[in-house]
């Protein structure tokens, strides 16, 4: 049986013990560490994220990159324009549907990514230092479940009836 922890508005609520607060702080601390490490390569965390996403799935549409990076489309579009100017990405219209623009990494981006992935690995290893692999796997599973829970509509009629 899962033990309920206190949440905002509950008696005894302590912000420093609140899981979602710590999740947000951990993400912000990770982004700060990555940002500092990437400066030497004239990259920022958004560019890092886009390169990692393209390394995972290339080509990708602008919409797909926005969804997977959890970033608004106009922000991704501006970043892609910047990255194109740096010679890191190419935009090509999809064969058969010129309205869809596909984004691909350039050879320069692949070389840059190969170098900065070691930075990402170092930050990752520092973040999880002293934590067992089993616990990292559990954390990943819990985070995926939280994401699934939050992506469900709070207006799902079947779930409202269960409450």
ROGULO-176041 format. One record per residue (C-alpha): residue number from 1; residue in one letter; x, y, z. Coordinates in steps of 0.001 Angstrom, whole numbers. Example, Ala and Ser with C-alpha at 12.3 -4.5 7.8 and 13.67 -1.06 7.14 Angstrom:
pakol 1 | titor A | px 12300 | py -4500 | pz 7800
pakol 2 | titor S | px 13670 | py -1060 | pz 7140
***
This chain:
pakol 1 | titor X | px 0 | py 0 | pz 0
pakol 2 | titor X | px 1390 | py 3387 | pz -1007
pakol 3 | titor X | px 1783 | py 5942 | pz 1731
pakol 4 | titor X | px 231 | py 9307 | pz 878
pakol 5 | titor X | px 2587 | py 12215 | pz 1393
pakol 6 | titor X | px 1364 | py 15668 | pz 2170
pakol 7 | titor X | px 695 | py 18013 | pz -707
pakol 8 | titor X | px 58 | py 21732 | pz -1055
pakol 9 | titor X | px -2692 | py 22813 | pz 1319
pakol 10 | titor X | px -2304 | py 19773 | pz 3593
pakol 11 | titor X | px -1446 | py 20213 | pz 7239
pakol 12 | titor X | px 2263 | py 19581 | pz 7764
pakol 13 | titor X | px 3161 | py 20341 | pz 4141
pakol 14 | titor X | px 6895 | py 21053 | pz 3730
pakol 15 | titor X | px 7934 | py 22404 | pz 341
pakol 16 | titor X | px 11436 | py 20865 | pz 536
pakol 17 | titor X | px 9842 | py 17421 | pz 964
pakol 18 | titor X | px 7399 | py 17848 | pz -1942
pakol 19 | titor X | px 8236 | py 15459 | pz -4802
pakol 20 | titor X | px 7154 | py 17732 | pz -7659
pakol 21 | titor X | px 9080 | py 20693 | pz -6222
pakol 22 | titor X | px 12204 | py 18521 | pz -6051
pakol 23 | titor X | px 11569 | py 17231 | pz -9570
pakol 24 | titor X | px 11454 | py 20813 | pz -10841
pakol 25 | titor X | px 14546 | py 21820 | pz -8868
pakol 26 | titor X | px 16472 | py 18772 | pz -10122
pakol 27 | titor X | px 15539 | py 19606 | pz -13725
pakol 28 | titor X | px 16589 | py 23241 | pz -13257
pakol 29 | titor X | px 19892 | py 22199 | pz -11652
pakol 30 | titor X | px 20539 | py 19750 | pz -14502
pakol 31 | titor X | px 19828 | py 22472 | pz -17065
pakol 32 | titor X | px 22198 | py 24872 | pz -15282
pakol 33 | titor X | px 24976 | py 22254 | pz -15220
pakol 34 | titor X | px 24484 | py 21434 | pz -18909
pakol 35 | titor X | px 24270 | py 25106 | pz -19860
pakol 36 | titor X | px 27561 | py 25872 | pz -18153
pakol 37 | titor X | px 29296 | py 22863 | pz -19724
pakol 38 | titor X | px 27988 | py 23599 | pz -23241
pakol 39 | titor X | px 29126 | py 27238 | pz -23306
pakol 40 | titor X | px 32623 | py 26205 | pz -24375
pakol 41 | titor X | px 31090 | py 24733 | pz -27558
pakol 42 | titor X | px 28843 | py 27731 | pz -28316
pakol 43 | titor X | px 25731 | py 25643 | pz -27619
pakol 44 | titor X | px 22880 | py 26059 | pz -25186
pakol 45 | titor X | px 20597 | py 23467 | pz -23631
pakol 46 | titor X | px 17873 | py 23929 | pz -26267
pakol 47 | titor X | px 20364 | py 23267 | pz -29061
pakol 48 | titor X | px 21664 | py 20258 | pz -27117
pakol 49 | titor X | px 18129 | py 18940 | pz -26745
pakol 50 | titor X | px 17359 | py 19386 | pz -30450
pakol 51 | titor X | px 20592 | py 17680 | pz -31503
pakol 52 | titor X | px 19876 | py 14770 | pz -29148
pakol 53 | titor X | px 16335 | py 14477 | pz -30535
pakol 54 | titor X | px 17619 | py 14527 | pz -34106
pakol 55 | titor X | px 20254 | py 11948 | pz -33219
pakol 56 | titor X | px 17408 | py 9762 | pz -31956
pakol 57 | titor X | px 15110 | py 10376 | pz -34949
pakol 58 | titor X | px 16242 | py 12079 | pz -38106
pakol 59 | titor X | px 14683 | py 13559 | pz -40034
pakol 60 | titor X | px 12088 | py 15082 | pz -37723
pakol 61 | titor X | px 9392 | py 17636 | pz -38397
pakol 62 | titor X | px 9374 | py 20951 | pz -36566
pakol 63 | titor X | px 6159 | py 19901 | pz -34813
pakol 64 | titor X | px 7704 | py 16622 | pz -33692
pakol 65 | titor X | px 10749 | py 18451 | pz -32302
pakol 66 | titor X | px 8490 | py 20886 | pz -30450
pakol 67 | titor X | px 6416 | py 18068 | pz -28937
pakol 68 | titor X | px 9386 | py 15909 | pz -27960
pakol 69 | titor X | px 11378 | py 18832 | pz -26529
pakol 70 | titor X | px 8319 | py 20076 | pz -24620
pakol 71 | titor X | px 8800 | py 23487 | pz -26192
pakol 72 | titor X | px 6400 | py 25789 | pz -27997
pakol 73 | titor X | px 6577 | py 25676 | pz -31799
pakol 74 | titor X | px 7622 | py 29348 | pz -32263
pakol 75 | titor X | px 10530 | py 28860 | pz -29847
pakol 76 | titor X | px 11703 | py 25750 | pz -31703
pakol 77 | titor X | px 11337 | py 27525 | pz -35043
pakol 78 | titor X | px 13513 | py 30432 | pz -33847
pakol 79 | titor X | px 16115 | py 28006 | pz -32487
pakol 80 | titor X | px 16170 | py 26055 | pz -35752
pakol 81 | titor X | px 16752 | py 29290 | pz -37671
pakol 82 | titor X | px 19715 | py 30010 | pz -35404
pakol 83 | titor X | px 21043 | py 26462 | pz -35745
pakol 84 | titor X | px 20678 | py 26609 | pz -39517
pakol 85 | titor X | px 22761 | py 29808 | pz -39497
pakol 86 | titor X | px 25419 | py 27964 | pz -37475
pakol 87 | titor X | px 25454 | py 25167 | pz -40042
pakol 88 | titor X | px 24081 | py 22584 | pz -37593
pakol 89 | titor X | px 20810 | py 21663 | pz -39305
pakol 90 | titor X | px 19225 | py 21610 | pz -42753
pakol 91 | titor X | px 15550 | py 22096 | pz -43535
pakol 92 | titor X | px 13986 | py 20191 | pz -46418
pakol 93 | titor X | px 10419 | py 19970 | pz -47585
pakol 94 | titor X | px 8915 | py 16504 | pz -47363
pakol 95 | titor X | px 8731 | py 14766 | pz -50731
pakol 96 | titor X | px 5091 | py 14791 | pz -51765
pakol 97 | titor X | px 3998 | py 17427 | pz -49216
pakol 98 | titor X | px 5999 | py 20638 | pz -49359
pakol 99 | titor X | px 4063 | py 22034 | pz -46365
pakol 100 | titor X | px 5918 | py 19688 | pz -44014
pakol 101 | titor X | px 9489 | py 20705 | pz -43304
pakol 102 | titor X | px 11891 | py 18018 | pz -42186
pakol 103 | titor X | px 14928 | py 18836 | pz -40093
pakol 104 | titor X | px 18213 | py 16952 | pz -40458
pakol 105 | titor X | px 21564 | py 17321 | pz -38729
pakol 106 | titor X | px 24543 | py 18350 | pz -40812
pakol 107 | titor X | px 27945 | py 16659 | pz -40691
pakol 108 | titor X | px 29108 | py 19586 | pz -38525
pakol 109 | titor X | px 26284 | py 18880 | pz -36066
pakol 110 | titor X | px 27187 | py 15196 | pz -35894
pakol 111 | titor X | px 30814 | py 16056 | pz -35079
pakol 112 | titor X | px 29724 | py 18615 | pz -32481
pakol 113 | titor X | px 27274 | py 16184 | pz -30927
pakol 114 | titor X | px 29912 | py 13446 | pz -30686
pakol 115 | titor X | px 32058 | py 15810 | pz -28624
pakol 116 | titor X | px 29321 | py 17217 | pz -26386
pakol 117 | titor X | px 27697 | py 13851 | pz -25696
pakol 118 | titor X | px 30646 | py 13138 | pz -23410
pakol 119 | titor X | px 29695 | py 16304 | pz -21507
pakol 120 | titor X | px 26126 | py 15061 | pz -21196
pakol 121 | titor X | px 27391 | py 11694 | pz -20016
pakol 122 | titor X | px 29556 | py 13372 | pz -17386
pakol 123 | titor X | px 26659 | py 15461 | pz -16073
pakol 124 | titor X | px 24451 | py 12355 | pz -16024
pakol 125 | titor X | px 27054 | py 10350 | pz -14109
pakol 126 | titor X | px 27514 | py 13178 | pz -11603
pakol 127 | titor X | px 23737 | py 13445 | pz -11145
pakol 128 | titor X | px 23378 | py 9748 | pz -10352
pakol 129 | titor X | px 26605 | py 9242 | pz -8427
pakol 130 | titor X | px 26081 | py 6833 | pz -5535
pakol 131 | titor X | px 22613 | py 5772 | pz -6721
pakol 132 | titor X | px 22029 | py 2127 | pz -7584
pakol 133 | titor X | px 21029 | py 1244 | pz -11159
pakol 134 | titor X | px 17845 | py -357 | pz -9814
pakol 135 | titor X | px 16812 | py 2946 | pz -8220
pakol 136 | titor X | px 17562 | py 4897 | pz -11393
pakol 137 | titor X | px 15341 | py 2475 | pz -13322
pakol 138 | titor X | px 12597 | py 2869 | pz -10699
pakol 139 | titor X | px 12885 | py 6652 | pz -10873
pakol 140 | titor X | px 12579 | py 6557 | pz -14659
pakol 141 | titor X | px 9497 | py 4337 | pz -14393
pakol 142 | titor X | px 7922 | py 6652 | pz -11804
pakol 143 | titor X | px 8618 | py 9734 | pz -13920
pakol 144 | titor X | px 7039 | py 8070 | pz -16959
pakol 145 | titor X | px 3971 | py 7214 | pz -14868
pakol 146 | titor X | px 3721 | py 10791 | pz -13552
pakol 147 | titor X | px 3843 | py 12039 | pz -17142
pakol 148 | titor X | px 1124 | py 9590 | pz -18176
pakol 149 | titor X | px -1029 | py 10611 | pz -15204
pakol 150 | titor X | px -656 | py 14317 | pz -15958
pakol 151 | titor X | px -1324 | py 13821 | pz -19682
pakol 152 | titor X | px -4701 | py 12241 | pz -18932
pakol 153 | titor X | px -7489 | py 14727 | pz -19206
pakol 154 | titor X | px -8894 | py 15754 | pz -15809
pakol 155 | titor X | px -12251 | py 15829 | pz -17622
pakol 156 | titor X | px -12261 | py 12130 | pz -18551
pakol 157 | titor X | px -15819 | py 11166 | pz -17538
pakol 158 | titor X | px -14893 | py 7593 | pz -16568
pakol 159 | titor X | px -12217 | py 8853 | pz -14160
pakol 160 | titor X | px -14512 | py 11512 | pz -12669
pakol 161 | titor X | px -17078 | py 8796 | pz -11795
pakol 162 | titor X | px -14341 | py 6838 | pz -9956
pakol 163 | titor X | px -13529 | py 9781 | pz -7682
***
